[in-house]
């Protein structure tokens, strides 16, 4: 029995939740509901696009405010804005410089950018606290980030978020085929290569994120962006109309031209996640109150994607979003496979 106990201890390297065998049906329903919520709600493409745009702006703000004094000012203001929003006073308009951008702007964007320089009408900036339980609004947080954004690129992304002018999805790379029939198609070799590419991109991005290396993440995005522009140059014929050449010139000056969304839920290093949900078999449990269970209960393992890394790769999709002013031009000249191949670094 001691030997058996030692064997069980070797298998159970970390604490896990287990159920009785009769509860597997309920556990299966919960697992499927969790997966459906991620595919239909949390990781739905529009929600992920907005999150990717916001992540880019936050990443650039943190990179540009990395000096100790700048970092202290940023975080002190952030805590005040989030936890004491009614006491937070937005900086004066003169504090915000307006760097020029090569990207075309609309009248709406210019008005929104001008409005970003001062507090919105619904934000309280007086000394009184009429409703202290209120938190900072989404709009106020976007406005806060705008004050600390030093570059034109991240400011324009924040303006686009506020005006709901989102980047357009131009390609999707799935970790697994959504339909089993796809596994029998003629392009199995191409699909295998895409799955390997998905794994390589996911692993690389996840390591950078766990390391907190924002500069490497941004460098990787720019490498992908450069690859895409090179592919556009190669596909654009030499006798293309002047309008296409002008569009290409404009496109090369756009920052950011593309944003790549890689959903990451797993925060544990080195893998080693659960192989599934452990359950107590019926024959190992008491079937009558007068009976005793076996000294060493026997557990089974029900295969289910409970580990976050498995969920990332099975449910998460790598999506490439492009600037709304140039997305049509990109997809007119590059096919899906060509766009995805730009992610090879």
VOPAGU-2260 file (C-alpha; in pm, 1 decimal, decimal comma):
REM VOPAGU-2260
SITE   aa  ch    i         X         Y         Z
SITE  UNK   A    0       0,0       0,0       0,0
SITE  UNK   A    1     288,7     232,8      72,8
SITE  UNK   A    2     429,3     162,3    -269,2
SITE  UNK   A    3      89,8     236,4    -422,9
SITE  UNK   A    4      66,4     560,4    -228,3
SITE  UNK   A    5     412,3     663,5    -347,2
SITE  UNK   A    6     308,4     595,3    -705,2
SITE  UNK   A    7      -0,7     810,6    -668,7
SITE  UNK   A    8     206,4    1088,1    -513,2
SITE  UNK   A    9     440,9    1076,7    -810,7
SITE  UNK   A   10     149,1    1116,0   -1050,5
SITE  UNK   A   11     -28,9    1396,9    -866,7
SITE  UNK   A   12     244,2    1658,8    -886,1
SITE  UNK   A   13       4,9    1943,0    -809,9
SITE  UNK   A   14    -335,7    1987,9    -650,2
SITE  UNK   A   15    -628,0    1917,2    -878,8
SITE  UNK   A   16   -1004,9    1922,8    -865,2
SITE  UNK   A   17   -1168,5    1584,2    -906,6
SITE  UNK   A   18   -1526,2    1465,1    -934,8
SITE  UNK   A   19   -1718,3    1143,2    -901,1
SITE  UNK   A   20   -1770,0     947,5   -1218,7
SITE  UNK   A   21   -2139,8    1033,8   -1227,9
SITE  UNK   A   22   -2051,3    1405,2   -1246,5
SITE  UNK   A   23   -1862,3    1373,6   -1575,3
SITE  UNK   A   24   -2170,1    1472,6   -1774,8
SITE  UNK   A   25   -2199,6    1799,4   -1583,4
SITE  UNK   A   26   -1824,4    1859,0   -1613,0
SITE  UNK   A   27   -1847,4    1802,3   -1987,8
SITE  UNK   A   28   -2124,4    2061,6   -2017,2
SITE  UNK   A   29   -1923,5    2315,4   -1816,6
SITE  UNK   A   30   -1614,4    2254,7   -2029,0
SITE  UNK   A   31   -1810,0    2303,9   -2350,5
SITE  UNK   A   32   -1979,2    2617,4   -2213,1
SITE  UNK   A   33   -1639,3    2759,5   -2120,0
SITE  UNK   A   34   -1505,3    2690,7   -2468,3
SITE  UNK   A   35   -1814,8    2843,9   -2630,5
SITE  UNK   A   36   -1784,1    3162,0   -2421,7
SITE  UNK   A   37   -1428,0    3210,4   -2541,4
SITE  UNK   A   38   -1506,2    3142,9   -2907,9
SITE  UNK   A   39   -1830,8    3342,9   -2920,4
SITE  UNK   A   40   -1773,1    3623,3   -2668,5
SITE  UNK   A   41   -1430,6    3672,5   -2511,2
SITE  UNK   A   42   -1226,7    3593,2   -2821,9
SITE  UNK   A   43   -1479,7    3710,0   -3081,4
SITE  UNK   A   44   -1296,9    3893,3   -3360,2
SITE  UNK   A   45   -1439,7    4242,7   -3298,4
SITE  UNK   A   46   -1365,7    4227,2   -2926,0
SITE  UNK   A   47   -1015,7    4098,0   -2999,5
SITE  UNK   A   48    -956,9    4375,9   -3253,7
SITE  UNK   A   49   -1038,1    4644,1   -2995,6
SITE  UNK   A   50    -821,1    4469,6   -2737,4
SITE  UNK   A   51    -532,4    4446,1   -2985,4
SITE  UNK   A   52    -555,1    4816,1   -3067,9
SITE  UNK   A   53    -563,5    4901,5   -2698,3
SITE  UNK   A   54    -271,0    4666,9   -2628,7
SITE  UNK   A   55     -63,3    4840,2   -2895,9
SITE  UNK   A   56    -130,9    5185,0   -2747,4
SITE  UNK   A   57     -53,6    5068,9   -2392,5
SITE  UNK   A   58     261,5    4889,8   -2507,2
SITE  UNK   A   59     396,3    5199,2   -2681,9
SITE  UNK   A   60     310,4    5423,1   -2384,7
SITE  UNK   A   61     500,4    5192,3   -2148,6
SITE  UNK   A   62     797,4    5172,1   -2386,1
SITE  UNK   A   63     814,3    5548,8   -2429,7
SITE  UNK   A   64     777,1    5620,3   -2056,7
SITE  UNK   A   65    1039,8    5374,4   -1931,7
SITE  UNK   A   66    1268,8    5622,6   -1755,9
SITE  UNK   A   67    1229,3    5606,0   -1376,5
SITE  UNK   A   68    1083,7    5956,8   -1340,4
SITE  UNK   A   69     845,1    5908,0   -1633,7
SITE  UNK   A   70     739,6    5566,2   -1508,7
SITE  UNK   A   71     668,8    5698,1   -1158,7
SITE  UNK   A   72     461,4    5984,7   -1296,9
SITE  UNK   A   73     265,0    5751,6   -1524,6
SITE  UNK   A   74     177,3    5495,5   -1256,4
SITE  UNK   A   75      97,9    5756,0    -992,0
SITE  UNK   A   76    -142,3    5927,4   -1230,9
SITE  UNK   A   77    -288,5    5592,0   -1338,0
SITE  UNK   A   78    -368,6    5484,6    -982,0
SITE  UNK   A   79    -523,9    5821,9    -910,9
SITE  UNK   A   80    -729,8    5812,6   -1231,0
SITE  UNK   A   81    -855,5    5457,3   -1171,8
SITE  UNK   A   82    -905,3    5448,5    -795,5
SITE  UNK   A   83    -985,2    5816,1    -731,4
SITE  UNK   A   84   -1126,5    5929,6   -1066,8
SITE  UNK   A   85   -1326,2    6216,8    -922,7
SITE  UNK   A   86   -1010,1    6369,1    -776,1
SITE  UNK   A   87    -802,6    6320,5   -1090,1
SITE  UNK   A   88    -746,3    6637,3   -1289,9
SITE  UNK   A   89    -658,3    6597,5   -1654,3
SITE  UNK   A   90    -344,2    6784,0   -1764,3
SITE  UNK   A   91    -382,6    7119,0   -1929,6
SITE  UNK   A   92    -407,5    7131,4   -2305,4
SITE  UNK   A   93     -56,6    7277,6   -2336,1
SITE  UNK   A   94      91,6    6959,0   -2186,1
SITE  UNK   A   95     -13,3    6756,0   -2488,5
SITE  UNK   A   96     208,4    6801,0   -2792,1
SITE  UNK   A   97      63,7    6711,7   -3130,2
SITE  UNK   A   98     316,4    6513,1   -3337,2
SITE  UNK   A   99     247,6    6503,5   -3706,4
SITE  UNK   A  100     149,3    6180,8   -3873,3
SITE  UNK   A  101     169,4    6056,8   -4230,4
SITE  UNK   A  102    -160,5    5876,3   -4198,7
SITE  UNK   A  103    -466,7    6033,0   -4351,0
SITE  UNK   A  104    -703,3    6170,7   -4088,1
SITE  UNK   A  105   -1070,8    6248,9   -4114,9
SITE  UNK   A  106   -1255,5    6553,4   -3981,4
SITE  UNK   A  107   -1409,5    6331,7   -3712,0
SITE  UNK   A  108   -1067,1    6206,8   -3602,5
SITE  UNK   A  109    -933,9    6562,4   -3579,1
SITE  UNK   A  110   -1228,2    6667,6   -3364,2
SITE  UNK   A  111   -1189,4    6364,0   -3142,3
SITE  UNK   A  112    -817,7    6428,8   -3106,5
SITE  UNK   A  113    -886,9    6788,7   -3013,0
SITE  UNK   A  114   -1143,1    6671,3   -2757,5
SITE  UNK   A  115    -886,8    6432,6   -2607,1
SITE  UNK   A  116    -687,8    6732,8   -2482,1
SITE  UNK   A  117    -941,2    6821,2   -2214,3
SITE  UNK   A  118   -1170,3    6641,3   -1975,0
SITE  UNK   A  119   -1496,4    6511,7   -2114,9
SITE  UNK   A  120   -1819,4    6674,6   -2010,1
SITE  UNK   A  121   -1927,6    6385,4   -1789,2
SITE  UNK   A  122   -1598,9    6372,3   -1594,6
SITE  UNK   A  123   -1609,0    6559,2   -1263,1
SITE  UNK   A  124   -1301,4    6776,2   -1207,2
SITE  UNK   A  125   -1418,2    6981,7    -910,0
SITE  UNK   A  126   -1300,7    6932,6    -552,7
SITE  UNK   A  127   -1635,4    6792,6    -445,7
SITE  UNK   A  128   -1713,3    6423,1    -449,8
SITE  UNK   A  129   -2084,0    6397,4    -538,9
SITE  UNK   A  130   -2068,8    6023,7    -610,7
SITE  UNK   A  131   -1744,9    5866,9    -480,2
SITE  UNK   A  132   -1841,5    5509,6    -569,1
SITE  UNK   A  133   -1823,0    5583,2    -942,0
SITE  UNK   A  134   -1516,2    5451,1   -1121,9
SITE  UNK   A  135   -1331,5    5583,6   -1422,2
SITE  UNK   A  136   -1520,5    5538,3   -1749,0
SITE  UNK   A  137   -1374,9    5369,3   -2056,3
SITE  UNK   A  138   -1369,3    5706,0   -2227,3
SITE  UNK   A  139   -1182,0    5864,3   -1937,6
SITE  UNK   A  140    -919,5    5587,8   -1945,9
SITE  UNK   A  141    -867,5    5637,5   -2319,7
SITE  UNK   A  142    -832,0    6007,3   -2253,2
SITE  UNK   A  143    -583,1    5937,6   -1975,6
SITE  UNK   A  144    -367,4    5723,2   -2203,3
SITE  UNK   A  145    -379,0    5990,9   -2471,0
SITE  UNK   A  146    -216,2    6235,9   -2229,0
SITE  UNK   A  147      84,5    6005,2   -2183,7
SITE  UNK   A  148     115,4    5892,4   -2546,0
SITE  UNK   A  149     419,6    6057,8   -2699,5
SITE  UNK   A  150     400,1    5922,8   -3053,9
SITE  UNK   A  151     152,0    5998,1   -3328,8
SITE  UNK   A  152      95,1    5628,2   -3400,3
SITE  UNK   A  153     -46,6    5533,7   -3061,4
SITE  UNK   A  154    -246,5    5855,3   -3041,8
SITE  UNK   A  155    -415,5    5781,0   -3370,4
SITE  UNK   A  156    -495,9    5428,7   -3252,0
SITE  UNK   A  157    -657,2    5572,8   -2938,5
SITE  UNK   A  158    -854,1    5820,1   -3149,6
SITE  UNK   A  159    -965,9    5537,8   -3378,1
SITE  UNK   A  160   -1078,9    5337,5   -3075,6
SITE  UNK   A  161   -1276,2    5627,3   -2938,2
SITE  UNK   A  162   -1444,1    5694,2   -3273,1
SITE  UNK   A  163   -1499,9    5317,1   -3327,6
SITE  UNK   A  164   -1294,7    5315,2   -3647,5
SITE  UNK   A  165   -1148,4    4970,4   -3596,3
SITE  UNK   A  166    -878,1    4790,1   -3789,1
SITE  UNK   A  167   -1004,0    4536,5   -4043,7
SITE  UNK   A  168    -940,4    4163,6   -4025,8
SITE  UNK   A  169    -743,3    4048,0   -4332,8
SITE  UNK   A  170    -629,7    3694,4   -4237,6
SITE  UNK   A  171    -686,2    3428,8   -3972,6
SITE  UNK   A  172    -455,3    3146,0   -3865,6
SITE  UNK   A  173    -618,9    2868,0   -3661,2
SITE  UNK   A  174    -428,9    2631,0   -3439,0
SITE  UNK   A  175    -663,5    2345,2   -3522,8
SITE  UNK   A  176    -907,8    2291,5   -3806,6
SITE  UNK   A  177   -1261,2    2390,8   -3702,8
SITE  UNK   A  178   -1405,6    2106,5   -3912,6
SITE  UNK   A  179   -1283,7    1749,2   -3909,5
SITE  UNK   A  180   -1346,5    1720,1   -4284,5
SITE  UNK   A  181   -1065,9    1969,5   -4347,7
SITE  UNK   A  182    -818,5    1707,9   -4231,9
SITE  UNK   A  183    -895,6    1506,3   -4545,8
SITE  UNK   A  184    -846,9    1785,3   -4794,0
SITE  UNK   A  185    -577,5    1786,3   -5059,0
SITE  UNK   A  186    -372,1    2060,7   -4897,8
SITE  UNK   A  187    -278,2    1862,3   -4585,6
SITE  UNK   A  188      86,7    1958,4   -4622,2
SITE  UNK   A  189       3,1    2328,9   -4634,8
SITE  UNK   A  190    -223,6    2292,7   -4333,5
SITE  UNK   A  191      47,0    2114,2   -4135,6
SITE  UNK   A  192     283,9    2400,2   -4210,1
SITE  UNK   A  193      24,5    2650,4   -4091,0
SITE  UNK   A  194     -23,6    2459,2   -3766,0
SITE  UNK   A  195     350,7    2459,6   -3705,8
SITE  UNK   A  196     359,3    2831,8   -3780,8
SITE  UNK   A  197      73,5    2888,5   -3534,1
SITE  UNK   A  198     264,9    2698,8   -3264,3
SITE  UNK   A  199     591,4    2884,7   -3332,7
SITE  UNK   A  200     423,3    3226,7   -3322,9
SITE  UNK   A  201     226,4    3140,1   -3010,2
SITE  UNK   A  202     530,8    3006,6   -2821,8
SITE  UNK   A  203     750,0    3302,3   -2916,8
SITE  UNK   A  204     487,3    3564,6   -2831,1
SITE  UNK   A  205     394,4    3388,6   -2507,0
SITE  UNK   A  206     756,0    3381,5   -2390,1
SITE  UNK   A  207     797,2    3753,1   -2463,3
SITE  UNK   A  208     475,7    3829,3   -2278,2
SITE  UNK   A  209     567,5    3621,4   -1972,7
SITE  UNK   A  210     908,1    3794,3   -1970,0
SITE  UNK   A  211     734,6    4132,9   -1990,0
SITE  UNK   A  212     959,5    4225,8   -2282,1
SITE  UNK   A  213     740,6    4481,0   -2458,4
SITE  UNK   A  214    1019,1    4600,6   -2687,0
SITE  UNK   A  215    1068,9    4252,0   -2832,1
SITE  UNK   A  216     694,3    4220,9   -2889,9
SITE  UNK   A  217     688,6    4548,8   -3079,1
SITE  UNK   A  218    1003,2    4458,9   -3272,7
SITE  UNK   A  219     838,7    4132,7   -3377,7
SITE  UNK   A  220     528,6    4318,2   -3496,1
SITE  UNK   A  221     741,6    4554,8   -3704,3
SITE  UNK   A  222     927,7    4262,5   -3862,3
SITE  UNK   A  223     592,2    4115,1   -3969,7
SITE  UNK   A  224     483,2    4453,6   -4099,6
SITE  UNK   A  225     803,0    4493,0   -4303,2
SITE  UNK   A  226     758,6    4142,8   -4447,5
SITE  UNK   A  227     406,6    4230,6   -4557,8
SITE  UNK   A  228     519,7    4552,3   -4727,9
SITE  UNK   A  229     793,7    4361,5   -4912,7
SITE  UNK   A  230     537,4    4112,5   -5038,6
SITE  UNK   A  231     317,5    4397,5   -5161,2
SITE  UNK   A  232     612,1    4548,2   -5349,4
SITE  UNK   A  233     679,0    4212,1   -5512,9
SITE  UNK   A  234     317,2    4168,8   -5622,5
SITE  UNK   A  235     265,6    4523,8   -5747,8
SITE  UNK   A  236     331,2    4520,6   -6124,2
SITE  UNK   A  237     574,9    4770,2   -6270,1
SITE  UNK   A  238     306,6    4911,3   -6499,5
SITE  UNK   A  239      53,3    4956,5   -6219,5
SITE  UNK   A  240    -157,7    5274,1   -6232,4
SITE  UNK   A  241     -36,0    5586,7   -6061,3
SITE  UNK   A  242    -309,9    5562,4   -5799,3
SITE  UNK   A  243    -172,6    5225,1   -5686,0
SITE  UNK   A  244     182,0    5359,3   -5666,5
SITE  UNK   A  245      65,5    5656,8   -5462,0
SITE  UNK   A  246    -128,8    5425,5   -5232,7
SITE  UNK   A  247     183,5    5214,7   -5186,4
SITE  UNK   A  248     386,1    5521,5   -5093,7
SITE  UNK   A  249     126,6    5623,7   -4837,8
SITE  UNK   A  250     106,4    5271,9   -4700,3
SITE  UNK   A  251     479,9    5258,1   -4628,1
SITE  UNK   A  252     445,4    5556,0   -4394,1
SITE  UNK   A  253     152,9    5422,6   -4193,8
SITE  UNK   A  254     220,4    5320,9   -3834,1
SITE  UNK   A  255      91,3    5080,1   -3734,1
SITE  UNK   A  256      -9,8    4928,6   -4066,8
SITE  UNK   A  257     -95,6    4589,6   -3918,7
SITE  UNK   A  258    -170,3    4458,3   -3571,5
SITE  UNK   A  259    -148,2    4088,8   -3489,1
SITE  UNK   A  260    -369,5    3939,6   -3219,6
SITE  UNK   A  261    -241,2    3628,4   -3038,9
SITE  UNK   A  262    -478,4    3527,3   -2756,7
SITE  UNK   A  263    -285,7    3416,5   -2449,0
SITE  UNK   A  264    -458,3    3282,1   -2139,2
SITE  UNK   A  265    -186,5    3051,9   -2009,4
SITE  UNK   A  266      46,0    3221,5   -1760,7
SITE  UNK   A  267     233,8    2913,6   -1638,5
SITE  UNK   A  268     583,5    2849,5   -1766,1
SITE  UNK   A  269     716,0    2519,4   -1884,9
SITE  UNK   A  270     383,5    2354,8   -1961,9
SITE  UNK   A  271     313,7    2060,0   -1736,9
SITE  UNK   A  272     -55,4    2132,5   -1719,5
SITE  UNK   A  273    -326,0    1886,5   -1631,4
SITE  UNK   A  274    -384,7    1596,8   -1870,9
SITE  UNK   A  275    -754,1    1612,6   -1795,6
SITE  UNK   A  276   -1011,9    1602,1   -1520,9
SITE  UNK   A  277    -957,8    1326,8   -1264,0
SITE  UNK   A  278   -1262,6    1138,1   -1143,7
SITE  UNK   A  279   -1325,0     874,0    -880,6
SITE  UNK   A  280   -1447,1     555,4   -1042,7
SITE  UNK   A  281   -1770,6     406,1    -920,6
SITE  UNK   A  282   -1610,5      77,6    -813,2
SITE  UNK   A  283   -1363,3     265,9    -591,2
SITE  UNK   A  284   -1634,4     459,2    -408,0
SITE  UNK   A  285   -1869,9     331,8    -139,3
SITE  UNK   A  286   -2175,7     173,6    -296,1
SITE  UNK   A  287   -2330,8     109,6      45,8
SITE  UNK   A  288   -2296,0     296,9     373,6
SITE  UNK   A  289   -2177,9     -14,6     553,1
SITE  UNK   A  290   -1900,4     -77,2     304,4
SITE  UNK   A  291   -1553,7      74,0     307,2
SITE  UNK   A  292   -1377,5     207,9       4,0
SITE  UNK   A  293   -1053,5      45,7    -105,8
SITE  UNK   A  294    -740,8     168,8      80,4
SITE  UNK   A  295    -611,1     325,9    -238,9
SITE  UNK   A  296    -900,0     466,4    -446,9
SITE  UNK   A  297    -863,7     432,1    -822,4
SITE  UNK   A  298    -893,8     750,8   -1023,9
SITE  UNK   A  299    -959,7     778,8   -1392,2
SITE  UNK   A  300    -867,5    1067,0   -1621,0
SITE  UNK   A  301   -1120,2    1221,4   -1855,1
SITE  UNK   A  302    -956,2    1398,9   -2145,4
SITE  UNK   A  303   -1077,2    1757,1   -2155,6
SITE  UNK   A  304    -912,8    2085,8   -2253,2
SITE  UNK   A  305    -891,9    2235,9   -1906,3
SITE  UNK   A  306    -533,9    2357,1   -1929,8
SITE  UNK   A  307    -505,3    2717,3   -2045,9
SITE  UNK   A  308    -227,9    2644,0   -2295,9
SITE  UNK   A  309    -441,2    2376,2   -2460,5
SITE  UNK   A  310    -731,9    2620,3   -2473,9
SITE  UNK   A  311    -511,0    2885,7   -2633,4
SITE  UNK   A  312    -403,8    2654,0   -2913,5
SITE  UNK   A  313    -738,7    2483,5   -2972,8
SITE  UNK   A  314    -972,2    2780,4   -2939,9
SITE  UNK   A  315    -750,4    3083,8   -2994,3
SITE  UNK   A  316    -697,1    3216,1   -3346,5
SITE  UNK   A  317    -412,8    3437,2   -3460,5
SITE  UNK   A  318    -574,2    3726,4   -3645,9
SITE  UNK   A  319    -405,0    3989,0   -3860,6
SITE  UNK   A  320    -573,9    4328,8   -3861,5
SITE  UNK   A  321    -486,5    4608,9   -4102,5
SITE  UNK   A  322    -539,3    4983,5   -4098,7
SITE  UNK   A  323    -894,4    5050,2   -4225,6
SITE  UNK   A  324    -768,3    5291,7   -4490,0
SITE  UNK   A  325    -541,7    5030,8   -4651,7
SITE  UNK   A  326    -692,1    4689,8   -4575,3
SITE  UNK   A  327    -874,3    4669,0   -4909,9
SITE  UNK   A  328    -555,2    4751,7   -5098,2
SITE  UNK   A  329    -369,0    4474,3   -4916,1
SITE  UNK   A  330    -626,3    4200,5   -4977,7
SITE  UNK   A  331    -662,8    4308,2   -5342,0
SITE  UNK   A  332    -295,4    4226,1   -5402,8
SITE  UNK   A  333    -218,9    3948,8   -5152,4
SITE  UNK   A  334    -397,4    3622,4   -5087,6
SITE  UNK   A  335    -455,4    3470,3   -4746,4
SITE  UNK   A  336    -151,9    3240,0   -4763,0
SITE  UNK   A  337      73,7    3525,5   -4869,1
SITE  UNK   A  338     -45,9    3744,1   -4581,4
SITE  UNK   A  339       3,8    3462,9   -4328,7
SITE  UNK   A  340     351,9    3386,6   -4464,1
SITE  UNK   A  341     453,9    3740,2   -4363,2
SITE  UNK   A  342     444,8    3619,1   -4001,5
SITE  UNK   A  343     749,8    3400,9   -4061,5
SITE  UNK   A  344    1032,7    3584,3   -3887,1
